[in-house]
Amino acid sequence: MRQSVALIVAIITNALANIFVKLGALSLANKKTFELLTCYLKNIYIWLGLLCFGVAFVSYSIVLTKAKLSVAYPVMTSAGFVIVSVLSSVLFKEHFSLSKIVGIVIIAIGIWIVSVL
């Protein structure tokens, strides 16, 4: 049970970290190198992304104390891909094509197969 909760936390915080970094990066376009560094330090979305990556790292480490890496890694990355794809469509208006939907369904089936076998 503890590993399941830790895995869910790791998946969600890893996906959120990517979303926050994207939000932060949107405000950093066309910055020069030194200016970019100071903008990173002042950007709340970058900090939230780093925080979420940290929580994801700790949670995933807990998962790996008991789970098989060959199961945990595909579940973590593919579930994260699904979450990021959906949130990217909603938040960033990224195109959600039929082929992407079919791919996400195939990934979801793959997650299910990997996790039960």
Secondary structure in CASP SS format (residue, H / E / C, confidence):
PFRMAT SS
TARGET T0000
AUTHOR 0000-0000-0000
METHOD secondary structure of the structure
MODEL  1
M C 1.00
R H 1.00
Q H 1.00
S H 1.00
V H 1.00
A H 1.00
L H 1.00
I H 1.00
V H 1.00
A H 1.00
I H 1.00
I H 1.00
T H 1.00
N H 1.00
A H 1.00
L H 1.00
A H 1.00
N H 1.00
I H 1.00
F H 1.00
V H 1.00
K H 1.00
L H 1.00
G H 1.00
A H 1.00
L H 1.00
S C 1.00
L C 1.00
A C 1.00
N C 1.00
K C 1.00
K C 1.00
T H 1.00
F H 1.00
E H 1.00
L H 1.00
L H 1.00
T H 1.00
C H 1.00
Y H 1.00
L H 1.00
K H 1.00
N C 1.00
I H 1.00
Y H 1.00
I H 1.00
W H 1.00
L H 1.00
G H 1.00
L H 1.00
L H 1.00
C H 1.00
F H 1.00
G H 1.00
V H 1.00
A H 1.00
F H 1.00
V H 1.00
S H 1.00
Y H 1.00
S H 1.00
I H 1.00
V H 1.00
L H 1.00
T C 1.00
K C 1.00
A C 1.00
K C 1.00
L H 1.00
S H 1.00
V H 1.00
A H 1.00
Y H 1.00
P H 1.00
V H 1.00
M H 1.00
T H 1.00
S H 1.00
A H 1.00
G H 1.00
F H 1.00
V H 1.00
I H 1.00
V H 1.00
S H 1.00
V H 1.00
L H 1.00
S H 1.00
S H 1.00
V H 1.00
L H 1.00
F H 1.00
K C 1.00
E C 1.00
H C 1.00
F C 1.00
S C 1.00
L H 1.00
S H 1.00
K H 1.00
I H 1.00
V H 1.00
G H 1.00
I H 1.00
V H 1.00
I H 1.00
I H 1.00
A H 1.00
I H 1.00
G H 1.00
I H 1.00
W H 1.00
I H 1.00
V H 1.00
S H 1.00
V H 1.00
L C 1.00
END
